[in-house]
Amino acid sequence: MGMSLFGQNASPNGATIEVPTGFATHLRWIPRLGDIFPNFSIPYGDGEFHFHDWAEGSWVYFFSHPQAETPVCSTEIADVAAHGDELARRGAKALNISTDSAEVQQAWIAEIERIFGVTVDFPLLSDPEGRVVSVCDMVHPHEDALLCVRKGFIIDPSLRIRMIFEYPLNVGRDFEEVLRVIDALRATDHNDLVAPGGWMPGDPLMVSPALGTAAARDRFGARLRVLNPYMRLLQPPRTR
């Protein structure tokens, strides 16, 4: 896709990342909901990883970890790997980044696979100079000046940021919540529906305030249950 509004920033290690030129000249860009996630290129394996080429057309969970060969990070990488089939079923895939070297990562992946009995089949990107992780606001100085926090983005098939998660260094993430949010976004996109707190697939959705009750009755019929003018539940379709 065209990125004419984006300027490129490079680092000596070969990583480049594109941010809007207006930010590049006098402000710091920080990722926000609804932003197109910036394209970046970074050495990977024997070649180069280009984010937009890899990501466009799929849901993506892009997350950082503080440091390889540490206990909490090991459990998180193993948890994502164990849910690979669940991601694929949703048209989604995972991507990880940290400031570890590629050599350290490879040895660590082998240990994770041995200990947890999983296959780590998603990319772990190495950004030792921190160019990409810094631009993407993955390093928080009040946590650590060098290590990434446990930050994650859910990015939709059009490359827009739809969810941002941030966890401190000492608390591991719950990957089930990532799957729940992807499910909720897929269930509510482009149909005037919203997901209530604690929603899980199979639970009733709710009608957005943007859609009037009369229009909702016309669209959803008997599946609609009106509790009051702003609490309108939509029962899931019956399955046989």
Contacts in CASP RR format, 6 or more apart in sequence:
PFRMAT RR
TARGET T0000
AUTHOR 0000-0000-0000
METHOD contacts of the structure
MODEL  1
MGMSLFGQNASPNGATIEVPTGFATHLRWIPRLGDIFPNFSIPYGDGEFH
FHDWAEGSWVYFFSHPQAETPVCSTEIADVAAHGDELARRGAKALNISTD
SAEVQQAWIAEIERIFGVTVDFPLLSDPEGRVVSVCDMVHPHEDALLCVR
KGFIIDPSLRIRMIFEYPLNVGRDFEEVLRVIDALRATDHNDLVAPGGWM
PGDPLMVSPALGTAAARDRFGARLRVLNPYMRLLQPPRTR
1 52 0 8 1.000
1 56 0 8 1.000
1 159 0 8 1.000
3 18 0 8 1.000
3 39 0 8 1.000
3 52 0 8 1.000
5 20 0 8 1.000
5 21 0 8 1.000
6 18 0 8 1.000
6 19 0 8 1.000
6 20 0 8 1.000
6 21 0 8 1.000
6 38 0 8 1.000
6 39 0 8 1.000
7 18 0 8 1.000
7 19 0 8 1.000
7 20 0 8 1.000
7 21 0 8 1.000
7 24 0 8 1.000
8 16 0 8 1.000
8 17 0 8 1.000
8 18 0 8 1.000
9 16 0 8 1.000
9 17 0 8 1.000
9 18 0 8 1.000
9 19 0 8 1.000
9 24 0 8 1.000
9 131 0 8 1.000
9 135 0 8 1.000
10 16 0 8 1.000
10 131 0 8 1.000
11 129 0 8 1.000
11 130 0 8 1.000
11 131 0 8 1.000
12 129 0 8 1.000
13 43 0 8 1.000
13 127 0 8 1.000
13 128 0 8 1.000
13 129 0 8 1.000
13 131 0 8 1.000
14 41 0 8 1.000
14 42 0 8 1.000
14 43 0 8 1.000
15 40 0 8 1.000
15 41 0 8 1.000
15 42 0 8 1.000
15 43 0 8 1.000
15 127 0 8 1.000
15 129 0 8 1.000
15 130 0 8 1.000
15 131 0 8 1.000
15 132 0 8 1.000
16 40 0 8 1.000
16 41 0 8 1.000
16 42 0 8 1.000
16 131 0 8 1.000
17 38 0 8 1.000
17 39 0 8 1.000
17 40 0 8 1.000
17 41 0 8 1.000
17 131 0 8 1.000
17 132 0 8 1.000
17 135 0 8 1.000
17 136 0 8 1.000
18 38 0 8 1.000
18 39 0 8 1.000
18 40 0 8 1.000
19 29 0 8 1.000
19 38 0 8 1.000
19 135 0 8 1.000
20 29 0 8 1.000
23 29 0 8 1.000
29 38 0 8 1.000
29 135 0 8 1.000
30 137 0 8 1.000
31 37 0 8 1.000
31 136 0 8 1.000
31 137 0 8 1.000
31 153 0 8 1.000
31 161 0 8 1.000
31 164 0 8 1.000
32 161 0 8 1.000
32 164 0 8 1.000
33 161 0 8 1.000
33 162 0 8 1.000
33 163 0 8 1.000
33 164 0 8 1.000
34 160 0 8 1.000
34 161 0 8 1.000
34 162 0 8 1.000
35 160 0 8 1.000
35 161 0 8 1.000
36 158 0 8 1.000
36 159 0 8 1.000
36 160 0 8 1.000
36 161 0 8 1.000
37 51 0 8 1.000
37 55 0 8 1.000
37 62 0 8 1.000
37 153 0 8 1.000
37 155 0 8 1.000
37 159 0 8 1.000
37 160 0 8 1.000
37 161 0 8 1.000
38 51 0 8 1.000
38 135 0 8 1.000
38 136 0 8 1.000
39 50 0 8 1.000
39 51 0 8 1.000
39 52 0 8 1.000
40 50 0 8 1.000
40 51 0 8 1.000
40 132 0 8 1.000
41 48 0 8 1.000
41 49 0 8 1.000
41 50 0 8 1.000
41 51 0 8 1.000
42 48 0 8 1.000
42 49 0 8 1.000
42 125 0 8 1.000
42 126 0 8 1.000
42 127 0 8 1.000
42 132 0 8 1.000
43 49 0 8 1.000
43 102 0 8 1.000
43 126 0 8 1.000
44 102 0 8 1.000
44 123 0 8 1.000
44 125 0 8 1.000
44 126 0 8 1.000
45 102 0 8 1.000
49 123 0 8 1.000
49 125 0 8 1.000
51 95 0 8 1.000
52 159 0 8 1.000
54 95 0 8 1.000
54 123 0 8 1.000
55 62 0 8 1.000
55 95 0 8 1.000
55 155 0 8 1.000
55 159 0 8 1.000
56 157 0 8 1.000
56 158 0 8 1.000
56 159 0 8 1.000
57 157 0 8 1.000
57 158 0 8 1.000
58 91 0 8 1.000
58 92 0 8 1.000
58 93 0 8 1.000
58 157 0 8 1.000
59 90 0 8 1.000
59 91 0 8 1.000
59 92 0 8 1.000
59 93 0 8 1.000
59 154 0 8 1.000
59 155 0 8 1.000
59 156 0 8 1.000
59 157 0 8 1.000
59 182 0 8 1.000
59 185 0 8 1.000
59 186 0 8 1.000
60 92 0 8 1.000
60 93 0 8 1.000
60 94 0 8 1.000
60 95 0 8 1.000
60 153 0 8 1.000
60 154 0 8 1.000
60 155 0 8 1.000
61 80 0 8 1.000
61 87 0 8 1.000
61 92 0 8 1.000
61 93 0 8 1.000
61 94 0 8 1.000
61 95 0 8 1.000
61 152 0 8 1.000
61 153 0 8 1.000
61 154 0 8 1.000
61 155 0 8 1.000
61 178 0 8 1.000
61 182 0 8 1.000
62 94 0 8 1.000
62 95 0 8 1.000
62 96 0 8 1.000
62 97 0 8 1.000
62 152 0 8 1.000
62 153 0 8 1.000
62 155 0 8 1.000
63 76 0 8 1.000
63 80 0 8 1.000
63 94 0 8 1.000
63 95 0 8 1.000
63 96 0 8 1.000
63 97 0 8 1.000
63 150 0 8 1.000
63 151 0 8 1.000
63 152 0 8 1.000
63 153 0 8 1.000
63 165 0 8 1.000
63 173 0 8 1.000
64 96 0 8 1.000
64 97 0 8 1.000
64 98 0 8 1.000
64 133 0 8 1.000
64 136 0 8 1.000
64 138 0 8 1.000
64 148 0 8 1.000
64 149 0 8 1.000
64 150 0 8 1.000
64 151 0 8 1.000
64 152 0 8 1.000
65 73 0 8 1.000
65 76 0 8 1.000
65 77 0 8 1.000
65 96 0 8 1.000
65 98 0 8 1.000
65 148 0 8 1.000
65 150 0 8 1.000
66 73 0 8 1.000
66 98 0 8 1.000
66 144 0 8 1.000
66 147 0 8 1.000
66 148 0 8 1.000
66 149 0 8 1.000
66 150 0 8 1.000
66 169 0 8 1.000
67 73 0 8 1.000
67 98 0 8 1.000
67 100 0 8 1.000
67 147 0 8 1.000
68 98 0 8 1.000
68 100 0 8 1.000
68 104 0 8 1.000
68 105 0 8 1.000
68 108 0 8 1.000
69 104 0 8 1.000
69 107 0 8 1.000
69 108 0 8 1.000
69 111 0 8 1.000
72 170 0 8 1.000
72 171 0 8 1.000
72 172 0 8 1.000
74 108 0 8 1.000
74 111 0 8 1.000
74 112 0 8 1.000
74 115 0 8 1.000
74 116 0 8 1.000
75 172 0 8 1.000
76 150 0 8 1.000
76 172 0 8 1.000
76 173 0 8 1.000
76 175 0 8 1.000
77 96 0 8 1.000
77 109 0 8 1.000
77 112 0 8 1.000
77 120 0 8 1.000
77 124 0 8 1.000
78 112 0 8 1.000
78 115 0 8 1.000
78 116 0 8 1.000
78 117 0 8 1.000
78 118 0 8 1.000
78 120 0 8 1.000
79 173 0 8 1.000
79 175 0 8 1.000
80 94 0 8 1.000
80 96 0 8 1.000
80 122 0 8 1.000
80 175 0 8 1.000
81 112 0 8 1.000
81 113 0 8 1.000
81 116 0 8 1.000
81 118 0 8 1.000
81 119 0 8 1.000
81 120 0 8 1.000
81 121 0 8 1.000
81 122 0 8 1.000
82 116 0 8 1.000
82 118 0 8 1.000
83 175 0 8 1.000
83 179 0 8 1.000
84 94 0 8 1.000
84 121 0 8 1.000
84 122 0 8 1.000
86 179 0 8 1.000
87 93 0 8 1.000
87 94 0 8 1.000
87 179 0 8 1.000
90 179 0 8 1.000
90 182 0 8 1.000
90 183 0 8 1.000
90 186 0 8 1.000
92 182 0 8 1.000
93 122 0 8 1.000
94 122 0 8 1.000
95 122 0 8 1.000
95 123 0 8 1.000
95 125 0 8 1.000
96 122 0 8 1.000
96 123 0 8 1.000
96 124 0 8 1.000
96 125 0 8 1.000
97 124 0 8 1.000
97 125 0 8 1.000
97 126 0 8 1.000
97 127 0 8 1.000
97 132 0 8 1.000
97 133 0 8 1.000
97 138 0 8 1.000
97 148 0 8 1.000
98 105 0 8 1.000
98 124 0 8 1.000
98 125 0 8 1.000
98 126 0 8 1.000
98 127 0 8 1.000
98 133 0 8 1.000
98 148 0 8 1.000
99 126 0 8 1.000
99 127 0 8 1.000
99 128 0 8 1.000
99 129 0 8 1.000
99 130 0 8 1.000
99 133 0 8 1.000
99 146 0 8 1.000
99 147 0 8 1.000
99 148 0 8 1.000
100 108 0 8 1.000
100 126 0 8 1.000
100 128 0 8 1.000
101 126 0 8 1.000
101 128 0 8 1.000
102 126 0 8 1.000
105 124 0 8 1.000
105 126 0 8 1.000
109 120 0 8 1.000
109 124 0 8 1.000
112 118 0 8 1.000
112 120 0 8 1.000
113 119 0 8 1.000
113 120 0 8 1.000
125 132 0 8 1.000
127 133 0 8 1.000
130 139 0 8 1.000
133 139 0 8 1.000
133 148 0 8 1.000
136 151 0 8 1.000
136 153 0 8 1.000
137 151 0 8 1.000
138 148 0 8 1.000
138 149 0 8 1.000
138 151 0 8 1.000
139 145 0 8 1.000
139 146 0 8 1.000
139 147 0 8 1.000
139 148 0 8 1.000
139 149 0 8 1.000
140 149 0 8 1.000
140 166 0 8 1.000
143 149 0 8 1.000
143 168 0 8 1.000
143 169 0 8 1.000
144 169 0 8 1.000
147 169 0 8 1.000
149 166 0 8 1.000
149 167 0 8 1.000
149 168 0 8 1.000
149 169 0 8 1.000
150 165 0 8 1.000
150 166 0 8 1.000
150 167 0 8 1.000
150 168 0 8 1.000
150 169 0 8 1.000
150 171 0 8 1.000
150 172 0 8 1.000
150 173 0 8 1.000
151 164 0 8 1.000
151 165 0 8 1.000
151 166 0 8 1.000
151 167 0 8 1.000
152 164 0 8 1.000
152 165 0 8 1.000
152 166 0 8 1.000
153 161 0 8 1.000
153 163 0 8 1.000
153 164 0 8 1.000
153 165 0 8 1.000
154 161 0 8 1.000
154 162 0 8 1.000
154 163 0 8 1.000
154 178 0 8 1.000
154 181 0 8 1.000
154 182 0 8 1.000
154 185 0 8 1.000
155 161 0 8 1.000
155 162 0 8 1.000
156 162 0 8 1.000
156 185 0 8 1.000
162 181 0 8 1.000
162 185 0 8 1.000
163 181 0 8 1.000
163 185 0 8 1.000
165 173 0 8 1.000
165 177 0 8 1.000
165 178 0 8 1.000
167 173 0 8 1.000
180 198 0 8 1.000
180 199 0 8 1.000
180 200 0 8 1.000
183 200 0 8 1.000
183 201 0 8 1.000
184 195 0 8 1.000
184 199 0 8 1.000
187 193 0 8 1.000
187 195 0 8 1.000
187 201 0 8 1.000
187 205 0 8 1.000
188 194 0 8 1.000
188 195 0 8 1.000
188 205 0 8 1.000
192 207 0 8 1.000
192 208 0 8 1.000
192 210 0 8 1.000
192 211 0 8 1.000
192 216 0 8 1.000
192 219 0 8 1.000
193 205 0 8 1.000
193 206 0 8 1.000
193 207 0 8 1.000
193 208 0 8 1.000
193 234 0 8 1.000
194 205 0 8 1.000
194 206 0 8 1.000
194 207 0 8 1.000
194 208 0 8 1.000
195 205 0 8 1.000
195 206 0 8 1.000
196 203 0 8 1.000
196 204 0 8 1.000
196 205 0 8 1.000
196 206 0 8 1.000
199 205 0 8 1.000
202 236 0 8 1.000
203 236 0 8 1.000
204 225 0 8 1.000
204 233 0 8 1.000
204 234 0 8 1.000
204 235 0 8 1.000
204 236 0 8 1.000
205 233 0 8 1.000
205 234 0 8 1.000
205 236 0 8 1.000
206 231 0 8 1.000
206 232 0 8 1.000
206 233 0 8 1.000
206 234 0 8 1.000
207 213 0 8 1.000
207 216 0 8 1.000
207 220 0 8 1.000
207 224 0 8 1.000
207 232 0 8 1.000
207 233 0 8 1.000
207 234 0 8 1.000
209 230 0 8 1.000
211 219 0 8 1.000
213 226 0 8 1.000
213 229 0 8 1.000
213 232 0 8 1.000
216 224 0 8 1.000
216 232 0 8 1.000
217 224 0 8 1.000
217 226 0 8 1.000
220 234 0 8 1.000
223 234 0 8 1.000
223 235 0 8 1.000
223 236 0 8 1.000
223 237 0 8 1.000
224 232 0 8 1.000
224 233 0 8 1.000
224 234 0 8 1.000
224 235 0 8 1.000
225 232 0 8 1.000
225 233 0 8 1.000
225 234 0 8 1.000
225 235 0 8 1.000
226 232 0 8 1.000
226 233 0 8 1.000
227 233 0 8 1.000
END
